[in-house]
Each structure stands twice: as C-alpha cells, then as structure tokens.
Amino acid sequence: MEMNFQKERRTILICGAGIAGLASALFMSRAGFRVEIFEQAEKLDPIGSGLQLSPNAMHVLAELELEEQIKAVASAPSKIEIHNGLNGKKITQILLGDGIVDKYGQQYLVIHRADLQEILLGACLDEPDIQVRMGTAVQDAVSHANGITVIADGPNGTGNYRGIGLLAADGVNSIIRSECFDCTKSISTGTFALRALVKSQDMPTGLHLENILMWLAPNAHAVVYPVRNGTYHNIVLTVPDNFGEKSKEQIISGNKFTGANIAASLDKWDIGFTQLLDLNTRWTSWPLRGAPKLDKWSEGSIVLVGDAAHAMTPHAAQGAAMGLEDAAVLRWAISKRTSLPEAFRLYQSVRMPRAAAVSQLSGKNKKIYQLPQGLAIFRNMGMRYMGGEKIFNRQDWIYRWKPPIIEPN
Ligand SMILES: Cc1cc2nc3c(=O)[nH]c(=O)nc-3n(C[C@H](O)[C@H](O)[C@H](O)COP(=O)(O)OP(=O)(O)OC[C@H]3O[C@@H](n4cnc5c(N)ncnc54)[C@H](O)[C@@H]3O)c2cc1C
C-alpha cells in the first residue's frame, strides 16, 4: 500500500537536523521519498553531552543499520549504581549487561549526543535522495492544494521550498508548532540541568566510573556516565530553578557555572559526588522545558516529531529514544495509508498515548529521586527491598518496544 507519487512531487521537507529529524529523514528516504532537511545551525556543534540509549532506541538504530557505528563510540555500562547524595551510601544497583540483551534483544548503552547526531547525519549525507541544508532557518510553512511551501532564510537569502509534506522536528521551542498548531510556546518545568563533560583521566579515583552512577538528594539529583568510548564522563545535575538563590551572585555569571560554586550550593552533599565538581570544567545550564499539551500532532500534510511533539523531562532518559521511535512509526504509518494526512493521523494515534505515558513516568521518577529528607528514608528502604531488577522493570514496558514491521507490498 506504499504511496506512489510522481517523482517530482514526492519531496518531504523536514525542519530540524536533531536526532528526530535525521532519523526521520533516513526512514522517509527508505519509504521512497526525496528529502530536504533545513537546519538553522551552520554546523552541528557537539552540544548536549550524554544520552542513555535503551534497547527500544537501539532497535530503531539497528533497523537503520547503524548499530555497529553506534557501538564503536558508545559505552556499555554493566550496572546503574544508585547512591544517597547526602551520605554517599549505595542504596541499590541495577544490573545491565548480558541480561538486558537476553531480555530485550539489544544492549543498554550510553553515548555522547553529538556522536549519535554525527552518525545519523553521516548516514543522511550518504543518501543521494537526502539533501541537508545547513544554516537555513525555517520562518514559516504554508499549506496549499499541492502540499506545503516552507519559507526559509539560508546562506543565499530567503527561499521558498515546496514539498508534499513537512515534518516539524525543530525541538522543544518548535516554530512550526506555534505557527501551524495555534498553540503556546514550551512550558517551564521549574527545573534545569547543569551539565559538564570531563576527560575521564581527570576524574577522581575510587568511584566505579565504568557504570552509570546516580546520587539522589532532596530537590536535586545527579547522574554520571562514560561517553566517547570511555574517554570522557558526562555529569548532569538536575536542580530547581531557584538553585543557588542565596548565593546567586557567586553562582551565576552570565550563563556560566563553575564546579566550585555549584559545590558551595551542595554543601550538605557527600563528597562522593561533590568531588566531581572540583574540576576545572565548563558547566552549562539547560532549562528543562516541556512541550505544551496538544490534542493533535498533525494538521493536513504537517506533522510534529521528536521534542517538537512531546518534549519531556529527562528523568526516564527517553526523550531522544521517543524521537527515534517516532521516526520508525512514521515510516510504518506511510506503508499503511495511501495519503500523507492519513498516515500522519495514524502515526499520531499510535505515538501520542505512548509519549504521554513515558512523559508521566519521567515526572514520577523526578519526584521519587528528589524526595525531601524525611520521605527519602522510606524511598531508600523501599529501593533496597525492591532491588535493582524490580526498579528497572518499572520501565520494562518502555524497553520492550520494537519498531513495527513493514509488510512487503
Ligand atoms: C539533561 C538532559 C538529559 C537527557 N538525557 C537523555 C537520555 O538519557 N536519553 C534520551 O533518549 N534522551 C535524553 N534527553 C532528551 C534528548 O536530548 C532530546 O529529547 C532530544 O535530543 C530531542 O531531539 P529532537 O531532534 O526532537 O530535537 P532537538 O535536538 O532540539 O533538535 C531540533 C533541531 O531543530 C533545529 N531548529 C530549530 N528551529 C529551527 C528552524 N526554525 N529552522 C531550522 N532548524 C531549526 C535546531 O537547531 C535543532 O538542531 C535528555 C535531555 C536533557 C536536557
């Protein structure tokens, strides 16, 4: 039932060359479309530090035949160790490794976001039917009888680009979402992430740095894991927007934070984590914003994918994974319907409930990770009693997902 459009009329336009846009481009090209991607950045900067790639995300990357390239730069931690941020004691641990492969058919990996993006971009550049327009910012999109016209500012000035459909993969602050879906901007979650990338050789000894390490404390928690083949470590600390309020002058200098003044605001924390802050490292702050609640993700020949559709907090480590899943489901939906609007509606009916459920779990995780001290005692006892396997199994339904099978014509 694949769509059979005239060659000159079957261009799909994609706004945004993030994880969701690039993966969607690869799947669209496989579905027989010509693809044009518009990316406002002139080059893809190595921003965003680390991502956890759970088996559901790995299944999509395997489907794109990128598994081996991913494994060459990713790390495969054998455990997630969960610590009490205030006294440093280990609460429990979750075993990853071979057991995960036996259960889900894929590994649980950690990777630098830029490495994943570069692999996806490389695969797109290898495809003759995909054109990537860097330094080209979409300003508007107009639907008409024959499809969509995108108005974009590029290196050669403003241009109009026509296609039969538009995938809006332009992230949490999507311009297409606000222009074409008559809806509000992204929503504050009241929290932000402080992130740093540290050379592994500069990390303190005495920690099991080959694993994913977590520290839980009231109102804040931290996650650390290796990236870039173990040569760097990704450190993420999630804190409320008023973090460091008392010593704001010392902590915030423009948008820059230093390990020393972050540590000063975490004075009740155990040295297990705060010793990582003493490093002479550049910290960046990332406001954690969510997508507004939408009742639809598609409007005619325009559809939202990735964070543009469902930006969520990172506490289930699933934002990019959801964008990868979106791309695979779009490909499947197109194989099932004879027009793009119908395919986009099918995609949205499959994806909206899952993304909402994952987003909800992410919110719950944050509450659990950051419980106030009195309640945290019961959480820690509960976690010890449950053990790592049961804790991991709270997300089993997420990890079990596999890309839908495309039936041959
Ligand atoms: C602290 C933190 C930790 C995280 N950890 C994980 C994790 O462990 N696992 C996981 O799966 N996810 C994680 N995530 C989430 C993940 O990073 C995001 O969900 C994912 O990167 C979003 O990808 P995207 O392609 O949808 O959007 P983006 O990455 O935002 O890409 C959008 C692209 O569109 C471009 N763009 C925007 N507007 C325009 C325009 N008008 N014209 C042209 N181009 C435009 C942008 O420049 C950008 O390149 C984490 C996020 C944070 C903040």
Ligand as a Chemical Component Dictionary entry (heavy atoms), coordinates in Angstrom:
data_LIG
# 
_chem_comp.id                   LIG 
_chem_comp.type                 NON-POLYMER 
_chem_comp.pdbx_formal_charge   0 
_chem_comp.three_letter_code    LIG 
# 
loop_
_chem_comp_atom.comp_id 
_chem_comp_atom.atom_id 
_chem_comp_atom.alt_atom_id 
_chem_comp_atom.type_symbol 
_chem_comp_atom.charge 
_chem_comp_atom.model_Cartn_x 
_chem_comp_atom.model_Cartn_y 
_chem_comp_atom.model_Cartn_z 
_chem_comp_atom.pdbx_ordinal 
LIG C1  C1  C 0 19.775 16.918 30.743 1  
LIG C2  C2  C 0 19.188 16.084 29.640 2  
LIG C3  C3  C 0 19.436 14.714 29.612 3  
LIG C4  C4  C 0 18.853 13.922 28.620 4  
LIG N1  N1  N 0 19.088 12.572 28.638 5  
LIG C5  C5  C 0 18.501 11.791 27.716 6  
LIG C6  C6  C 0 18.749 10.376 27.699 7  
LIG O1  O1  O 0 19.496 9.846  28.530 8  
LIG N2  N2  N 0 18.138 9.605  26.746 9  
LIG C7  C7  C 0 17.292 10.166 25.811 10 
LIG O2  O2  O 0 16.755 9.417  24.975 11 
LIG N3  N3  N 0 17.036 11.495 25.801 12 
LIG C8  C8  C 0 17.618 12.315 26.725 13 
LIG N4  N4  N 0 17.400 13.658 26.711 14 
LIG C9  C9  C 0 16.446 14.220 25.729 15 
LIG C10 C10 C 0 17.066 14.420 24.362 16 
LIG O3  O3  O 0 18.277 15.129 24.431 17 
LIG C11 C11 C 0 16.059 15.166 23.481 18 
LIG O4  O4  O 0 14.779 14.610 23.639 19 
LIG C12 C12 C 0 16.446 15.040 22.003 20 
LIG O5  O5  O 0 17.779 15.436 21.789 21 
LIG C13 C13 C 0 15.488 15.884 21.148 22 
LIG O6  O6  O 0 15.788 15.659 19.797 23 
LIG P1  P1  P 0 14.960 16.430 18.668 24 
LIG O7  O7  O 0 15.607 16.055 17.382 25 
LIG O8  O8  O 0 13.500 16.179 18.822 26 
LIG O9  O9  O 0 15.144 17.976 18.987 27 
LIG P2  P2  P 0 16.489 18.853 19.025 28 
LIG O10 O10 O 0 17.650 18.051 19.430 29 
LIG O11 O11 O 0 16.149 20.053 19.820 30 
LIG O12 O12 O 0 16.714 19.269 17.506 31 
LIG C14 C14 C 0 15.951 20.277 16.882 32 
LIG C15 C15 C 0 16.780 20.846 15.750 33 
LIG O13 O13 O 0 15.968 21.762 15.026 34 
LIG C16 C16 C 0 16.737 22.915 14.716 35 
LIG N5  N5  N 0 15.796 24.021 14.522 36 
LIG C17 C17 C 0 15.006 24.608 15.446 37 
LIG N6  N6  N 0 14.260 25.570 14.880 38 
LIG C18 C18 C 0 14.580 25.596 13.565 39 
LIG C19 C19 C 0 14.134 26.371 12.458 40 
LIG N7  N7  N 0 13.210 27.317 12.599 41 
LIG N8  N8  N 0 14.682 26.127 11.241 42 
LIG C20 C20 C 0 15.636 25.154 11.081 43 
LIG N9  N9  N 0 16.102 24.397 12.104 44 
LIG C21 C21 C 0 15.563 24.608 13.325 45 
LIG C22 C22 C 0 17.652 23.086 15.931 46 
LIG O14 O14 O 0 18.781 23.864 15.619 47 
LIG C23 C23 C 0 17.993 21.645 16.245 48 
LIG O15 O15 O 0 19.143 21.201 15.560 49 
LIG C24 C24 C 0 17.998 14.497 27.656 50 
LIG C25 C25 C 0 17.776 15.884 27.649 51 
LIG C26 C26 C 0 18.370 16.672 28.633 52 
LIG C27 C27 C 0 18.131 18.155 28.617 53 
# 
loop_
_chem_comp_bond.comp_id 
_chem_comp_bond.atom_id_1 
_chem_comp_bond.atom_id_2 
_chem_comp_bond.value_order 
_chem_comp_bond.pdbx_ordinal 
LIG C1  C2  SING 1  
LIG C2  C3  SING 2  
LIG C2  C26 DOUB 3  
LIG C3  C4  DOUB 4  
LIG C4  N1  SING 5  
LIG C4  C24 SING 6  
LIG N1  C5  DOUB 7  
LIG C5  C6  SING 8  
LIG C5  C8  SING 9  
LIG C6  O1  DOUB 10 
LIG C6  N2  SING 11 
LIG N2  C7  SING 12 
LIG C7  O2  DOUB 13 
LIG C7  N3  SING 14 
LIG N3  C8  DOUB 15 
LIG C8  N4  SING 16 
LIG N4  C9  SING 17 
LIG N4  C24 SING 18 
LIG C9  C10 SING 19 
LIG C10 O3  SING 20 
LIG C10 C11 SING 21 
LIG C11 O4  SING 22 
LIG C11 C12 SING 23 
LIG C12 O5  SING 24 
LIG C12 C13 SING 25 
LIG C13 O6  SING 26 
LIG O6  P1  SING 27 
LIG P1  O7  DOUB 28 
LIG P1  O8  SING 29 
LIG P1  O9  SING 30 
LIG O9  P2  SING 31 
LIG P2  O10 DOUB 32 
LIG P2  O11 SING 33 
LIG P2  O12 SING 34 
LIG O12 C14 SING 35 
LIG C14 C15 SING 36 
LIG C15 O13 SING 37 
LIG C15 C23 SING 38 
LIG O13 C16 SING 39 
LIG C16 N5  SING 40 
LIG C16 C22 SING 41 
LIG N5  C17 SING 42 
LIG N5  C21 SING 43 
LIG C17 N6  DOUB 44 
LIG N6  C18 SING 45 
LIG C18 C19 SING 46 
LIG C18 C21 DOUB 47 
LIG C19 N7  SING 48 
LIG C19 N8  DOUB 49 
LIG N8  C20 SING 50 
LIG C20 N9  DOUB 51 
LIG N9  C21 SING 52 
LIG C22 O14 SING 53 
LIG C22 C23 SING 54 
LIG C23 O15 SING 55 
LIG C24 C25 DOUB 56 
LIG C25 C26 SING 57 
LIG C26 C27 SING 58 
# 
